[in-house]
Every structure is written in structure tokens, then in C-alpha cells.
């Protein structure tokens, strides 16, 4: 997976509340890279959109946006998933 930096100010469709994300899955975890885990990434996450009864999976671009715009949240979620 190649990560690109997305500017949220130029693309408001990626206005995702990370606190609403569910079912996070991570890949690229290399424990010899502790504590950085620089190759780790979110491979799957879902969100329940307002007014809808079922969650939908985020697209690859949305996942990249979440990691780029919320690096501290991403790292904390990654560490929590390892425990």
C-alpha cells in the first residue's frame, strides 16, 4: 500500500470523525521496529453514517486520510490493538 498525503482542506468529503470508526484492522506490523512501527497501517475500518442502519467500509483513500490527518490517534489505536 502506497500512502499519499491528502490535504483535508482541499477535499471536504473526507470529513471523518475518527471516534466513529469501528472494526479497525492493521497490517504491516513489524515488532522489531518497536516503538515506531513505521510500516504499520490501517488496512480496514468501518463507519456508520448518519441515518444509515449498517456500517460501510472506508475506502483506501479514506484510510490514508485518517492516518495522515490523525497520526496520534492512529498510533494510539495501533498500540491498543497490540495489547
Beta strands, then each sheet from edge to edge (+ up, - down):
strand 1: 21-27
strand 2: 41-48
strand 3: 55-57
sheet 1: 1+ 2- 3+
end
